[in-house]
Amino acid sequence: MAENRAAEFPEGVPCWVDVQLPDVEAGKRFYGDLFGWTFADAGNGSAWARLAGADVARLARKRDGRMPTVWTVYFATPDAAGLCRRILVAGGQVVTAPAPVRELGTAALVTDSQGAVFGVWQAAAHAGFGLRHAPGSFAWAQLYTTDTGAADTFYAQVFHDALFGAGADPDFGRAPVTEVFAAGMPAQFVVHFRTGDVEAAAEAVRRLGGRVQAPPFETSYGKVAVVTDNQGASFALLQR
């Protein structure tokens, strides 16, 4: 485990990502080849993903066939219960109430007012990313939403302007859902991993059995391709 660096993740900052997969071993082969990740046992059939010896993500085994195969971004908070109360007041929902994750911290799964799912993480032994912004690690979380104005209002209320106000963290943005997804798609977060060559990485995704949902396109924060892994979990590749 990486050392506790909770001070690096003030409230409202993306601090962790995980993916729910029906086959963790297949996920290890896919992401190990794509990003050069190595893996360590995380218990309960899950695996820590590491790059250069630092924790960058977790691959979790789905225990319920009704659960989506999906990447989830977690936002840091010193008080998961208090944050969940603010989420409810702002029009969001609490999917799973705050609960301890062994000695690592406290997690909750929630939605914003438009239905986009994200996680809440109150750190204990595990602060979050041991490495980010480097090739093969977390670089950005983009909210594709049905109403950007409503998103601004919700996240400003919940995180006290930490995301969109003065001095906002550069790891999170939002855009209309139709910029990448078809009209009628629900609001959703897309986790972005950094790469030095987005075209080559997208081709690698295809070679490894994944799919390119949106070929490389330019954004204000870099060149992006939206893809799925070989089990259907969507994520993005970011070159900047």
Residue pairs with C-beta under 8 A, 6 or more apart in sequence:
1 48
1 55
1 104
1 125
1 126
2 54
2 55
2 126
2 127
2 129
2 130
3 127
3 130
4 123
4 124
4 125
4 126
4 127
5 127
5 128
5 130
6 76
6 123
6 127
6 128
8 127
8 128
9 15
9 76
9 123
9 127
9 128
10 76
10 162
11 75
11 76
11 77
11 78
11 83
11 159
11 160
11 162
12 75
12 76
12 77
12 155
12 159
12 160
12 162
12 163
12 169
13 75
13 76
13 162
13 169
13 171
14 73
14 74
14 75
14 76
14 138
14 141
14 169
14 171
14 172
15 74
15 75
15 76
15 121
15 123
15 127
15 128
15 129
16 57
16 58
16 73
16 74
16 119
16 121
16 126
16 128
16 129
17 57
17 58
17 71
17 72
17 73
17 74
17 138
17 191
18 57
18 58
18 59
18 60
18 71
18 72
18 74
18 119
19 27
19 57
19 58
19 59
19 60
19 69
19 70
19 71
19 72
19 229
19 233
19 235
20 60
20 61
20 62
20 67
20 68
20 69
20 70
20 72
20 233
21 27
21 59
21 60
21 61
21 62
21 69
21 231
21 233
22 61
22 62
22 65
22 69
22 231
23 231
24 45
24 46
24 47
24 59
24 60
24 61
26 230
26 231
27 47
27 59
27 229
27 230
27 231
28 37
28 39
28 47
28 59
29 208
30 208
30 209
30 210
30 229
30 230
30 231
31 37
31 49
31 57
31 59
31 229
32 38
32 39
33 204
33 208
34 201
34 204
34 205
34 208
35 51
35 135
35 136
35 137
35 193
36 51
36 136
37 49
37 50
37 51
37 56
37 57
37 136
38 49
38 50
38 51
39 47
39 48
39 49
39 50
39 59
40 47
40 48
40 50
41 47
41 48
42 48
42 58
42 60
43 102
44 60
44 61
45 60
45 61
46 58
46 59
46 60
46 61
47 58
47 59
48 55
48 57
48 58
49 55
49 56
49 57
49 58
49 59
50 56
50 130
51 131
51 134
51 136
51 137
52 131
52 134
53 130
54 129
54 130
54 131
55 126
55 129
55 130
55 131
56 129
56 130
56 131
56 132
56 136
56 137
56 138
57 138
62 69
69 231
69 232
69 233
70 117
70 233
70 234
71 190
71 191
71 233
71 234
71 235
72 109
72 117
72 118
72 119
72 189
72 191
73 118
73 119
73 141
73 189
73 191
74 107
74 118
74 119
74 120
74 121
74 128
75 118
75 119
75 120
75 121
75 159
76 121
76 122
76 123
76 128
77 83
77 120
77 121
77 122
78 122
79 122
80 98
80 106
80 107
80 108
80 120
80 121
80 122
81 98
83 108
83 120
83 158
84 94
84 97
84 98
84 108
84 110
84 120
86 157
86 158
87 93
87 94
87 110
87 112
87 158
88 94
89 157
90 112
90 113
90 153
90 154
90 157
90 158
91 112
91 113
91 154
92 110
92 111
92 112
92 113
92 154
92 158
93 110
93 111
94 108
94 109
94 110
95 108
95 109
95 110
95 111
95 117
96 107
96 108
96 109
97 108
98 106
98 107
98 108
98 120
98 122
99 106
99 107
99 108
100 106
101 107
103 124
103 125
104 123
104 124
104 125
104 126
105 121
105 122
105 123
105 124
105 125
105 126
106 121
106 122
106 124
107 119
107 120
107 121
107 122
108 119
108 120
109 117
109 118
109 119
109 120
110 117
110 118
110 119
110 120
111 117
111 118
112 118
112 143
112 145
112 151
112 154
112 155
112 158
112 187
113 150
113 151
113 153
113 154
114 145
114 146
114 147
114 150
114 151
114 154
114 186
114 187
115 186
115 187
116 143
116 145
116 186
116 187
116 188
116 189
117 188
117 189
118 189
121 128
129 137
129 138
131 137
132 138
132 139
132 171
133 139
133 194
134 194
135 194
135 195
135 196
136 193
136 194
136 195
137 193
137 194
138 171
138 191
138 192
138 193
138 194
139 171
139 192
139 193
139 194
139 222
139 238
139 240
140 171
140 172
140 173
140 192
140 221
140 222
140 236
140 238
141 171
141 172
141 173
141 189
141 190
141 191
141 192
142 172
142 173
142 174
142 175
142 189
142 190
142 192
142 224
142 236
143 151
143 172
143 173
143 174
143 175
143 187
143 188
143 189
144 174
144 175
144 176
144 177
144 179
144 180
144 181
144 185
144 187
144 188
144 189
144 190
145 151
145 174
145 175
145 176
145 177
145 187
146 176
146 177
146 186
146 187
148 174
148 175
148 176
151 174
151 187
152 164
152 174
155 163
155 164
156 163
156 164
156 165
161 168
162 168
162 169
163 169
163 172
170 221
173 220
173 221
177 183
177 185
177 186
177 187
177 188
180 190
180 213
180 214
180 226
181 188
188 234
190 226
190 234
190 235
190 236
191 235
191 236
192 224
192 235
192 236
192 237
192 238
193 235
193 236
193 237
193 238
194 238
194 239
194 240
195 201
195 237
195 238
195 239
196 239
197 239
198 216
198 223
198 224
198 225
198 237
198 238
198 239
199 216
199 225
201 225
201 237
201 239
202 212
202 215
202 216
202 225
202 227
202 237
205 211
205 212
205 227
205 228
205 229
205 237
206 212
208 229
208 230
209 230
210 227
210 228
210 229
210 230
211 227
211 228
212 225
212 226
212 227
213 226
213 227
213 228
213 234
214 224
214 225
214 226
215 225
216 223
216 224
216 225
216 239
217 223
217 224
217 225
218 224
221 238
221 240
222 238
222 239
222 240
223 238
223 239
223 240
224 236
224 237
224 238
224 239
225 236
225 237
226 234
226 235
226 236
227 234
227 235
227 236
227 237
228 234
228 235
229 235
